[in-house]
Amino acid sequence: MSTAVLDLESTQWLRDLGASDTVRDAAIGRLHELLLRVARAEAARRSGTTNRLRAEEVDDLCTQAANDALMAVLVKLDTFRGTARFTTWACKFAILETSTRIRRQAWRDRKMESDESIWDRLVDSTPPALHQIENDQLVSALHRAIDERLTERQRLVFRSAALDDVPIDVLAERLETSRGAIYKMLHDARAKLRRALIDAGYGDRLP
């Protein structure tokens, strides 16, 4: 990639990180400090989620996030295309790593429900995935379709992710699979449910 289109700061970052020995080590140190500051800022922004953690636990989480973000940046350095400043591009890795860890931490002591209690909660609070489903009969039809058309694993994934707002990365970790596999199961489950609701005469109410 030509650095002619890059701003001077981004060009310097790439030069330093591509250098050898002392120059590269110093650049990596500066980059880690930047990513750690970003991780701590992201944790502070999400303080409502981390308020049950001790200060040292939050700092350890941020340090781990910065470490992994640094490794990701170095591994993917050749993919940087200069559409944004290098620091902006790199900081996105720290934000992603921090938010992922915070979500996992928030769900650490929570269980994914596989019982029927979620349908009782729909009466009082409709999750985002069901904003357009307001009719009781349609909810009942969806309930039947989930029970009759989905496999046991698809039911768990759909109820957890689409109805109970369990983060995808948490689901993947709990089920010992990949995010891609979870997305595939959700896609297949939604396709089955959509077909079931259309067959039941609710096609005109679907988004």
C-alpha positions in Angstrom: 0.0 0.0 0.0 1.3 3.4 -0.9 1.5 5.8 2.0 1.2 8.9 -0.3 -2.6 9.1 0.4 -2.1 8.9 4.2 -1.9 11.7 6.6 1.5 12.4 8.1 0.7 11.0 11.5 -0.6 7.7 10.0 2.4 7.4 7.8 4.7 7.9 10.8 2.9 5.2 12.7 3.2 2.7 9.9 6.9 3.5 9.5 7.7 3.1 13.1 5.7 -0.1 13.5 7.4 -1.5 10.4 10.9 -0.5 11.7 13.1 -2.8 13.6 14.3 -3.1 17.2 14.2 0.0 19.3 12.0 2.2 17.0 9.3 -0.5 16.6 9.4 -1.4 20.4 8.8 2.3 21.3 6.0 2.6 18.8 4.3 -0.5 20.1 4.6 0.9 23.6 3.0 4.2 22.6 0.3 2.3 20.8 -0.5 0.1 23.8 -0.7 3.3 26.0 -3.2 4.7 23.5 -5.3 1.6 23.4 -5.3 1.3 27.1 -6.6 4.9 27.5 -9.4 4.1 25.0 -10.3 0.9 26.8 -10.6 2.7 30.1 -12.7 5.4 28.5 -15.0 2.8 27.0 -15.3 1.1 30.4 -16.1 4.4 32.0 -18.8 5.0 29.3 -20.3 1.7 30.2 -20.1 2.2 34.0 -23.7 1.2 34.4 -22.7 -2.3 33.4 -19.4 -2.4 35.3 -20.6 -0.8 38.5 -20.6 -4.2 40.3 -16.9 -4.7 39.6 -14.0 -3.5 41.8 -11.8 -0.9 40.4 -8.9 -3.3 40.0 -11.2 -5.7 38.1 -12.2 -3.0 35.7 -8.6 -2.0 35.2 -7.5 -5.6 34.6 -10.3 -6.0 32.1 -9.1 -2.9 30.3 -5.5 -4.1 30.3 -6.5 -7.4 28.8 -8.6 -5.6 26.2 -5.7 -3.3 25.3 -3.4 -6.3 25.0 -5.6 -8.2 22.7 -6.4 -5.0 20.7 -2.7 -4.4 20.2 -2.1 -7.9 18.9 -5.1 -7.5 16.5 -3.7 -4.3 15.2 -0.3 -5.7 14.6 -1.6 -8.8 12.9 -3.9 -6.8 10.7 -1.5 -3.9 10.0 -1.4 -4.8 6.3 -5.1 -4.4 6.0 -5.0 -0.7 7.0 -6.2 1.3 3.9 -6.1 4.8 5.1 -9.8 5.6 4.9 -9.4 7.0 8.5 -6.5 8.0 10.6 -4.4 5.1 11.8 -5.2 5.9 15.5 -8.9 6.0 14.7 -8.7 2.6 13.0 -6.6 1.1 15.8 -8.8 2.4 18.6 -11.8 0.6 17.1 -10.1 -2.6 18.1 -9.8 -1.5 21.7 -13.4 -0.4 21.8 -14.5 -3.8 20.4 -12.4 -5.8 22.8 -13.5 -3.8 25.8 -17.2 -3.9 25.0 -17.0 -7.7 24.3 -15.3 -8.3 27.7 -17.8 -6.1 29.5 -20.7 -8.0 27.9 -19.2 -11.3 28.9 -18.6 -10.0 32.4 -22.2 -8.8 32.8 -23.4 -12.3 31.8 -20.8 -14.2 33.9 -23.2 -15.2 36.7 -26.4 -15.1 34.6 -28.1 -18.2 33.1 -29.5 -18.5 29.6 -33.2 -19.4 30.1 -34.6 -22.3 28.1 -38.0 -22.5 29.9 -41.3 -20.8 29.3 -40.8 -17.9 31.6 -39.9 -15.6 28.7 -43.4 -15.7 27.3 -44.8 -14.4 30.6 -42.4 -11.4 30.4 -43.6 -10.5 27.0 -46.9 -9.4 28.5 -45.1 -6.5 30.3 -42.1 -5.8 28.2 -41.7 -6.6 24.5 -38.0 -7.2 23.5 -36.6 -5.3 20.4 -37.0 -8.4 18.2 -40.8 -8.3 18.7 -41.6 -4.6 18.4 -44.0 -5.3 15.5 -45.7 -8.3 17.1 -48.4 -6.8 19.2 -51.2 -9.2 18.6 -51.6 -12.0 21.2 -52.6 -14.5 18.6 -49.5 -13.8 16.6 -47.3 -14.2 19.7 -49.0 -17.5 20.3 -48.4 -18.6 16.7 -44.8 -17.6 17.1 -44.6 -19.6 20.3 -46.0 -22.7 18.6 -43.7 -22.3 15.6 -40.6 -22.1 17.9 -41.7 -25.3 19.6 -42.7 -27.2 16.5 -40.4 -26.0 13.7 -37.0 -25.4 15.5 -34.5 -27.9 16.7 -33.7 -27.8 20.4 -30.4 -26.0 19.8 -32.1 -23.5 17.4 -34.8 -22.8 20.1 -32.1 -22.1 22.7 -30.2 -19.8 20.4 -33.3 -17.9 19.1 -34.9 -17.5 22.5 -31.6 -16.3 24.0 -30.4 -14.0 21.3 -33.7 -12.7 19.7 -36.0 -12.7 22.8 -33.8 -12.4 25.8 -31.0 -10.2 24.3 -28.1 -12.5 25.2 -25.0 -11.1 23.3 -23.9 -13.2 20.4 -20.3 -13.6 21.7 -21.7 -14.7 25.1 -23.9 -17.3 23.4 -20.9 -18.6 21.3 -18.8 -18.9 24.4 -21.5 -20.7 26.4 -22.2 -23.1 23.6 -18.6 -23.6 22.7 -19.0 -22.6 19.1 -18.2 -19.6 16.9 -20.1 -16.3 16.3 -20.5 -17.4 12.7 -22.2 -20.6 13.8 -24.6 -18.7 16.0 -25.5 -16.3 13.2 -26.1 -19.2 10.9 -28.4 -20.9 13.5 -30.3 -17.6 13.9 -30.7 -17.1 10.2 -32.0 -20.6 9.7 -34.3 -20.3 12.7 -35.8 -17.0 11.5 -36.3 -18.5 8.0 -38.2 -21.4 9.5 -40.3 -19.2 11.8 -41.1 -16.8 8.9 -42.3 -19.6 6.8 -44.4 -21.0 9.7 -46.1 -17.7 10.3 -46.8 -17.2 6.6 -48.3 -20.7 6.4 -50.4 -19.8 9.5 -51.8 -16.7 7.7 -49.7 -14.0 9.3 -47.6 -13.0 6.3 -49.2 -9.6 6.0 -48.1 -8.7 9.6 -44.4 -9.6 9.2 -41.8 -6.9 8.5 
